[in-house]
Amino acid sequence: MKKLILFLTLFIIVTKTYSQIEILKGNGSWLTYSTNVKLSKKFYFGNIFQMRRVHFLKETQGYLLAPSLNYKISKAIVLGSGYLYFNYFPNGVSHAYLHKNEHRFWQSITLNSSLNNTKISHRFMFEERIIDRIKTIENSQVIDGTKYAQRFRYKMQITFNLFQLKNNKNLLGKVSNEFRIRFNTGISQPDFDQNNFELLAGYQFYKNATFWIGYGNYYFKSNSQKFILNNILHCTLSTHFDLTKHS
């Protein structure tokens, strides 16, 4: 009887806890242009420009710009450092109350390996974030300075050939998952921040240009009682240029 009472008590506690958690669902599209420019045998410049839309393509959620400089120690190890600017719009289920900005400085190390036509990468990134702080004053929201936060990110990505087309080119496949941990004070008090999953198909339509399209799942912790679940349509154009061939 005591075991039954204990079981029922635990069941009620767990049920009550989960019933207090709110999961907001949405959908959107991330339209991305990424490029790599080889500067020398060891260095290359990278840049990402992304427009995020919500309600599929109806409204703008934000713009992202992320230039970087990368150093290739070997085929297997790449060091990177860069800056990211994010311009938030007050649209979507995970929107800020106001139009706001975020500046990030980041460092990364990427480990690459390959097996036949399959490429595998592991990226470890650390971010320092400066984010506009929103404050409520007399039932209205205003920007009140900035707040500082840090975050760790780990991304695993696998790229492979799906099958060969009639023109002897391959339809490409890419699957990736990135897990992010936020830190509340300095690098202490680690907490789950978000998880991003992507499943894409790609086609190299030119020697230095590939188009990718596919599905993404974005799961984000807004606070201890609220989570955001977004289904994303990814459309990405990736290019690369080699300046060493023209020097």
C-alpha positions as CSV (number, residue, x, y, z in Angstrom):
1,M,0.0,0.0,0.0
2,K,2.8,2.4,0.9
3,K,4.5,1.7,-2.5
4,L,1.2,2.4,-4.3
5,I,0.8,5.7,-2.4
6,L,4.5,6.6,-3.2
7,F,4.0,5.8,-6.9
8,L,0.8,7.8,-7.2
9,T,2.5,10.8,-5.4
10,L,5.4,10.7,-7.8
11,F,3.1,10.3,-10.8
12,I,1.1,13.4,-9.7
13,I,4.3,15.5,-9.2
14,V,5.7,14.5,-12.6
15,T,2.4,15.1,-14.4
16,K,2.0,18.5,-12.7
17,T,5.5,19.5,-13.7
18,Y,5.1,18.6,-17.3
19,S,1.6,20.2,-17.5
20,Q,3.3,23.5,-16.5
21,I,5.7,23.3,-19.4
22,E,4.4,25.1,-22.5
23,I,5.6,24.2,-26.0
24,L,5.0,26.7,-28.7
25,K,5.0,25.4,-32.2
26,G,5.7,27.3,-35.4
27,N,7.1,27.0,-38.9
28,G,9.4,29.1,-41.1
29,S,12.0,29.3,-43.7
30,W,15.8,30.0,-43.5
31,L,17.2,31.4,-46.7
32,T,21.0,31.2,-46.6
33,Y,24.0,32.2,-48.7
34,S,27.4,30.9,-47.6
35,T,30.7,31.3,-49.2
36,N,34.4,30.3,-48.6
37,V,37.3,32.2,-50.2
38,K,40.7,30.5,-50.2
39,L,43.3,33.1,-49.5
40,S,46.4,30.9,-49.2
41,K,47.4,27.3,-48.6
42,K,46.4,27.6,-44.9
43,F,43.9,30.6,-44.6
44,Y,40.4,31.0,-46.0
45,F,37.7,33.6,-45.4
46,G,34.1,32.5,-44.8
47,N,30.9,34.4,-44.7
48,I,27.2,33.5,-44.0
49,F,24.2,35.7,-44.8
50,Q,20.8,34.4,-43.7
51,M,17.3,35.7,-43.7
52,R,14.8,33.9,-41.4
53,R,11.1,33.9,-42.2
54,V,8.2,32.8,-40.0
55,H,4.7,31.5,-41.0
56,F,6.6,29.8,-43.9
57,L,7.5,32.9,-45.9
58,K,5.0,35.5,-44.7
59,E,7.1,37.6,-42.2
60,T,10.7,38.3,-41.4
61,Q,12.1,36.9,-38.2
62,G,15.6,38.2,-38.5
63,Y,18.8,38.7,-40.5
64,L,22.1,37.2,-39.8
65,L,25.6,38.1,-41.0
66,A,28.7,36.0,-40.0
67,P,32.1,36.7,-41.5
68,S,35.1,34.6,-40.3
69,L,38.7,33.8,-40.8
70,N,39.9,30.2,-40.7
71,Y,43.2,28.5,-40.4
72,K,43.7,25.0,-41.8
73,I,46.3,23.2,-39.6
74,S,45.8,20.0,-41.7
75,K,43.1,18.3,-43.6
76,A,41.7,17.1,-40.3
77,I,41.9,20.2,-38.2
78,V,40.6,23.7,-38.8
79,L,40.7,26.7,-36.4
80,G,38.2,29.5,-36.9
81,S,37.3,32.9,-35.4
82,G,34.7,35.3,-36.4
83,Y,31.9,37.8,-35.7
84,L,28.1,37.4,-36.0
85,Y,25.5,40.1,-36.2
86,F,21.8,39.2,-35.7
87,N,19.0,41.6,-36.2
88,Y,15.8,40.3,-34.6
89,F,12.2,41.2,-35.7
90,P,9.1,41.0,-33.4
91,N,7.5,38.2,-35.4
92,G,6.9,34.5,-34.8
93,V,6.2,32.4,-31.7
94,S,9.8,32.9,-30.4
95,H,10.0,36.6,-31.2
96,A,11.4,39.3,-28.9
97,Y,9.0,42.0,-27.8
98,L,11.0,44.6,-29.7
99,H,13.2,44.9,-32.7
100,K,16.6,44.2,-31.2
101,N,20.2,43.4,-32.1
102,E,22.8,40.9,-31.0
103,H,26.6,40.8,-31.5
104,R,28.6,37.7,-31.1
105,F,32.3,36.9,-31.1
106,W,33.3,33.2,-31.5
107,Q,36.1,30.8,-31.7
108,S,35.9,27.2,-33.1
109,I,37.8,24.1,-33.9
110,T,36.6,21.6,-36.5
111,L,37.7,18.0,-36.9
112,N,37.2,16.5,-40.4
113,S,37.4,12.9,-41.6
114,S,36.3,11.0,-44.6
115,L,35.4,7.5,-45.7
116,N,35.1,7.0,-49.5
117,N,32.6,9.7,-50.6
118,T,31.3,10.3,-47.0
119,K,32.6,13.4,-45.1
120,I,32.2,13.8,-41.4
121,S,32.9,16.9,-39.4
122,H,32.7,17.7,-35.7
123,R,32.6,21.5,-34.8
124,F,33.2,22.8,-31.3
125,M,32.4,26.5,-30.9
126,F,32.4,29.0,-28.0
127,E,30.5,32.2,-28.3
128,E,30.6,35.5,-26.4
129,R,27.2,37.3,-26.9
130,I,26.2,40.9,-26.4
131,I,22.4,41.2,-26.6
132,D,20.1,44.1,-26.3
133,R,18.3,43.9,-23.0
134,I,14.5,44.4,-23.0
135,K,13.0,46.0,-19.9
136,T,9.3,46.5,-19.0
137,I,8.5,50.1,-17.9
138,E,4.9,51.0,-17.2
139,N,3.4,48.1,-19.2
140,S,5.6,48.8,-22.2
141,Q,8.9,47.4,-23.4
142,V,12.1,49.4,-24.1
143,I,15.7,48.6,-24.9
144,D,17.7,49.1,-21.7
145,G,21.4,48.6,-22.5
146,T,22.8,45.2,-23.2
147,K,23.5,41.9,-21.4
148,Y,26.4,39.6,-21.8
149,A,26.2,35.8,-22.1
150,Q,28.3,32.9,-23.2
151,R,27.4,29.7,-25.1
152,F,29.0,26.4,-26.2
153,R,28.0,24.7,-29.4
154,Y,28.7,21.2,-30.8
155,K,27.7,20.3,-34.3
156,M,28.2,16.9,-36.1
157,Q,27.7,16.9,-39.9
158,I,27.7,14.1,-42.4
159,T,27.8,14.8,-46.2
160,F,27.5,12.0,-48.7
161,N,26.4,11.0,-52.2
162,L,22.8,9.9,-52.4
163,F,22.8,8.5,-56.0
164,Q,24.1,9.3,-59.4
165,L,22.0,11.2,-61.9
166,K,21.7,10.7,-65.7
167,N,24.2,13.5,-66.3
168,N,26.8,11.6,-64.2
169,K,26.5,14.1,-61.4
170,N,25.5,13.1,-57.9
171,L,22.5,14.1,-55.8
172,L,24.1,15.0,-52.5
173,G,22.8,14.4,-49.0
174,K,23.6,16.2,-45.7
175,V,22.5,15.5,-42.2
176,S,23.6,17.5,-39.2
177,N,22.7,18.1,-35.6
178,E,23.9,20.9,-33.3
179,F,23.5,21.0,-29.5
180,R,23.9,24.3,-27.7
181,I,24.5,25.0,-24.0
182,R,24.1,28.4,-22.4
183,F,25.9,29.7,-19.3
184,N,24.0,31.9,-16.9
185,T,27.0,33.3,-15.0
186,G,30.4,33.3,-16.6
187,I,31.0,29.7,-17.7
188,S,29.1,28.3,-14.7
189,Q,25.6,27.1,-14.3
190,P,25.4,25.3,-17.8
191,D,21.8,25.0,-19.1
192,F,20.2,23.6,-22.3
193,D,19.8,26.3,-24.8
194,Q,18.7,24.7,-28.1
195,N,19.0,21.8,-30.6
196,N,19.1,22.3,-34.4
197,F,18.6,19.3,-36.7
198,E,18.9,19.4,-40.5
199,L,18.3,16.9,-43.3
200,L,19.1,18.3,-46.7
201,A,19.5,17.3,-50.4
202,G,22.0,19.1,-52.6
203,Y,23.0,19.5,-56.2
204,Q,26.3,21.0,-57.5
205,F,25.0,22.9,-60.5
206,Y,28.3,24.6,-61.2
207,K,31.9,23.7,-60.3
208,N,32.0,26.1,-57.3
209,A,28.3,26.4,-56.4
210,T,25.9,23.9,-54.7
211,F,22.2,24.4,-53.9
212,W,20.8,22.7,-50.8
213,I,17.1,22.3,-49.8
214,G,15.5,20.3,-47.0
215,Y,14.0,20.1,-43.6
216,G,15.1,21.5,-40.2
217,N,13.9,21.2,-36.7
218,Y,14.7,23.9,-34.2
219,Y,14.0,23.3,-30.5
220,F,14.7,26.1,-28.2
221,K,14.4,26.7,-24.4
222,S,12.9,30.2,-23.8
223,N,12.7,29.7,-20.1
224,S,12.2,26.9,-17.5
225,Q,8.4,26.7,-18.4
226,K,8.5,27.5,-22.1
227,F,10.0,25.7,-25.1
228,I,9.8,26.6,-28.8
229,L,9.5,24.0,-31.5
230,N,9.9,25.2,-35.1
231,N,9.7,23.2,-38.4
232,I,12.0,24.9,-40.9
233,L,12.4,24.8,-44.7
234,H,16.1,25.3,-45.5
235,C,17.2,26.8,-48.8
236,T,21.0,27.3,-49.1
237,L,23.3,28.4,-51.8
238,S,26.9,27.5,-51.1
239,T,29.9,28.8,-53.1
240,H,33.6,28.7,-52.9
241,F,36.4,30.6,-54.6
242,D,40.1,30.0,-54.8
243,L,42.2,33.3,-55.0
244,T,45.5,31.4,-55.0
245,K,44.8,30.2,-58.6
246,H,44.8,33.8,-59.8
247,S,47.9,35.0,-57.9
